[in-house]
Protein backbone atom coordinates (compact mmCIF):
# COMPACT_ATOMS: atom_id res chain seq x y z
CA UNK A 1 0.00 0.00 0.00
CA UNK A 2 1.44 3.39 -0.99
CA UNK A 3 1.82 6.31 1.41
CA UNK A 4 -0.87 8.20 -0.50
CA UNK A 5 -3.30 5.26 -0.24
CA UNK A 6 -2.54 4.99 3.49
CA UNK A 7 -3.28 8.71 3.90
CA UNK A 8 -6.55 8.38 1.97
CA UNK A 9 -7.64 5.43 4.10
CA UNK A 10 -6.79 7.29 7.32
CA UNK A 11 -8.72 10.41 6.25
CA UNK A 12 -11.79 8.42 5.16
CA UNK A 13 -11.85 6.52 8.45
CA UNK A 14 -11.43 9.73 10.49
CA UNK A 15 -14.22 11.51 8.62
CA UNK A 16 -16.57 8.51 8.79
CA UNK A 17 -16.20 8.52 12.59
CA UNK A 18 -17.72 12.03 12.50
CA UNK A 19 -20.57 11.22 10.09
CA UNK A 20 -21.35 11.21 6.37
CA UNK A 21 -18.48 11.54 3.88
CA UNK A 22 -18.54 12.35 0.18
CA UNK A 23 -15.90 10.42 -1.75
CA UNK A 24 -14.80 11.90 -5.10
CA UNK A 25 -13.36 9.42 -7.58
CA UNK A 26 -12.51 8.87 -11.22
CA UNK A 27 -14.83 6.00 -12.14
CA UNK A 28 -12.98 5.37 -15.41
CA UNK A 29 -9.96 3.84 -13.69
CA UNK A 30 -9.13 0.14 -13.52
CA UNK A 31 -10.71 -1.71 -10.61
CA UNK A 32 -13.63 0.68 -10.05
CA UNK A 33 -17.00 -1.07 -9.86
CA UNK A 34 -20.05 1.21 -10.07
CA UNK A 35 -23.20 0.98 -12.23
CA UNK A 36 -22.42 1.10 -15.95
CA UNK A 37 -24.10 4.51 -16.31
CA UNK A 38 -21.38 6.00 -14.07
CA UNK A 39 -18.26 4.22 -15.36
CA UNK A 40 -17.34 7.09 -17.70
CA UNK A 41 -17.60 9.73 -14.97
CA UNK A 42 -14.24 11.37 -14.21
CA UNK A 43 -15.65 13.07 -11.09
CA UNK A 44 -18.15 10.73 -9.49
CA UNK A 45 -19.15 11.69 -5.94
CA UNK A 46 -20.59 9.06 -3.61
CA UNK A 47 -21.86 9.46 -0.05
CA UNK A 48 -20.77 6.98 2.61
CA UNK A 49 -21.78 6.69 6.25
CA UNK A 50 -21.72 4.08 8.98
CA UNK A 51 -25.33 5.15 9.68
CA UNK A 52 -26.37 3.63 6.33
CA UNK A 53 -25.73 0.23 7.97
CA UNK A 54 -24.40 -1.25 4.75
CA UNK A 55 -23.83 -4.96 5.43
CA UNK A 56 -20.78 -5.30 3.14
CA UNK A 57 -19.18 -1.93 3.96
CA UNK A 58 -15.45 -2.55 4.23
CA UNK A 59 -12.38 -0.33 4.18
CA UNK A 60 -9.21 -2.22 3.32
CA UNK A 61 -5.73 -1.75 1.85
CA UNK A 62 -7.30 -2.09 -1.61
CA UNK A 63 -9.99 0.58 -1.16
CA UNK A 64 -13.63 0.85 -0.16
CA UNK A 65 -16.23 -1.83 -0.79
CA UNK A 66 -19.93 -1.19 -0.18
CA UNK A 67 -23.27 -1.91 -1.76
CA UNK A 68 -24.60 1.58 -2.47
CA UNK A 69 -28.05 2.62 -3.62
CA UNK A 70 -28.47 4.01 -7.14
CA UNK A 71 -32.06 5.06 -7.90
CA UNK A 72 -33.16 2.78 -5.07
CA UNK A 73 -31.30 -0.27 -6.35
CA UNK A 74 -28.25 -1.59 -4.47
CA UNK A 75 -25.03 -2.07 -6.42
CA UNK A 76 -21.83 -3.70 -5.05
CA UNK A 77 -19.26 -0.90 -5.47
CA UNK A 78 -15.48 -1.15 -5.37
CA UNK A 79 -13.57 2.12 -4.98
CA UNK A 80 -9.80 1.56 -5.19
CA UNK A 81 -7.62 4.14 -3.43
CA UNK A 82 -5.96 5.06 -6.75
CA UNK A 83 -9.34 6.22 -8.11
CA UNK A 84 -10.19 8.42 -5.10
CA UNK A 85 -8.87 11.96 -5.46
CA UNK A 86 -10.78 13.80 -2.71
CA UNK A 87 -13.00 13.33 0.34
CA UNK A 88 -15.30 15.79 2.10
CA UNK A 89 -17.03 15.65 5.46
CA UNK A 90 -20.71 16.54 5.48
CA UNK A 91 -20.34 17.25 9.21
CA UNK A 92 -17.77 20.07 9.25
CA UNK A 93 -17.19 20.53 5.50
CA UNK A 94 -13.50 19.64 5.83
CA UNK A 95 -12.07 18.63 2.49
CA UNK A 96 -8.96 16.65 1.58
CA UNK A 97 -7.60 16.36 -1.93
CA UNK A 98 -4.74 14.43 -3.50
CA UNK A 99 -3.68 16.54 -6.50
CA UNK A 100 -1.67 13.77 -8.15
CA UNK A 101 -4.94 11.86 -8.61
CA UNK A 102 -7.18 14.71 -9.81
CA UNK A 103 -8.41 14.00 -13.36
CA UNK A 104 -6.95 16.23 -16.05
CA UNK A 105 -10.48 17.28 -17.08
CA UNK A 106 -10.82 19.16 -13.80
CA UNK A 107 -7.54 20.96 -14.47
CA UNK A 108 -8.81 21.95 -17.91
CA UNK A 109 -12.08 23.15 -16.39
CA UNK A 110 -10.09 25.22 -13.89
CA UNK A 111 -8.14 26.88 -16.67
CA UNK A 112 -11.32 27.59 -18.62
CA UNK A 113 -13.06 29.04 -15.58
CA UNK A 114 -10.06 31.18 -14.71
CA UNK A 115 -9.93 32.53 -18.24
CA UNK A 116 -13.66 33.25 -18.26
CA UNK A 117 -13.80 34.95 -14.85
CA UNK A 118 -10.60 36.96 -15.23
CA UNK A 119 -11.13 38.06 -18.81
CA UNK A 120 -8.06 36.08 -19.85
CA UNK A 121 -5.65 38.22 -17.84
CA UNK A 122 -4.38 35.31 -15.74
CA UNK A 123 -4.41 32.59 -18.39
CA UNK A 124 -0.63 32.65 -18.94
CA UNK A 125 0.04 32.32 -15.22
CA UNK A 126 -2.35 29.36 -14.94
CA UNK A 127 -0.74 27.62 -17.91
CA UNK A 128 2.69 28.05 -16.36
CA UNK A 129 1.89 25.96 -13.31
CA UNK A 130 -0.44 23.26 -12.13
CA UNK A 131 -2.57 24.04 -9.07
CA UNK A 132 -1.35 22.62 -5.77
CA UNK A 133 -4.80 21.20 -5.04
CA UNK A 134 -8.35 21.44 -6.28
CA UNK A 135 -11.76 21.39 -4.64
CA UNK A 136 -14.67 19.98 -6.61
CA UNK A 137 -18.35 19.54 -5.86
CA UNK A 138 -20.48 16.44 -6.40
CA UNK A 139 -21.17 17.27 -10.04
CA UNK A 140 -17.44 17.37 -10.76
CA UNK A 141 -17.37 21.16 -11.09
CA UNK A 142 -14.21 22.83 -9.92
CA UNK A 143 -14.76 24.95 -6.84
CA UNK A 144 -11.28 26.29 -6.10
CA UNK A 145 -7.65 25.58 -5.59
CA UNK A 146 -7.41 24.32 -2.04
CA UNK A 147 -5.09 24.26 0.89
CA UNK A 148 -2.05 22.00 0.72
CA UNK A 149 -2.77 18.29 0.87
CA UNK A 150 -3.62 17.04 4.32
CA UNK A 151 -5.06 20.37 5.46
CA UNK A 152 -8.84 20.69 5.53
CA UNK A 153 -10.62 23.51 3.76
CA UNK A 154 -14.21 24.42 3.11
CA UNK A 155 -15.04 26.36 -0.02
CA UNK A 156 -18.77 26.31 -0.74
CA UNK A 157 -18.76 28.22 -4.05
CA UNK A 158 -17.11 28.30 -7.44
CA UNK A 159 -13.94 30.37 -7.62
CA UNK A 160 -10.23 30.09 -8.34
CA UNK A 161 -7.88 31.06 -5.52
CA UNK A 162 -4.46 32.31 -6.61
Steps between C-alpha positions, in 0.01 A plus 500: 500500500644839401538792740231689309257206526576473873426872541173467307391205713585686822307812393193301391494310829542821704221678313265200517537501880348851491215419259422499128787533251494581130764307307610648165644252252585445136268213408685437173802347672583130517342315791208739556163325519195728479185477284578512128332841464772649724812322371592787266474764773836664576359670812250266660400596855356237733373540856609252766399471864506239773139607570396348165564160664633352178557129568805466271660837582873438527807722495817311414848547353343466154231767545136527600240232437130564561166428342367849429155604385458639148141605424390272783686195372805368688822452305820337637757780458878475510691827539877444479718758676666592168162616364415720801632854464309684775278453805270746676327486836132589502537571873757782504558546125869411533643399166811302409636471149786307343606711200701223335173309454276785380377429145646723231147605397466688828828680433373599156173620652699707750695666222182571305326645804800714587513635147127572498486670841820701462447610142807302396741714701627209710497228235878506445567467872261204528661326203843543655420291805267230618287578806622358830155358573145524376159495664209359303132456575287190446431583136873510428507879467816667617445712808848634574863429551524374855732494793804274483428129515415375845356833614122532507322782323141591435417694187127495428501691169665508161817707482871472428735597782842625391 
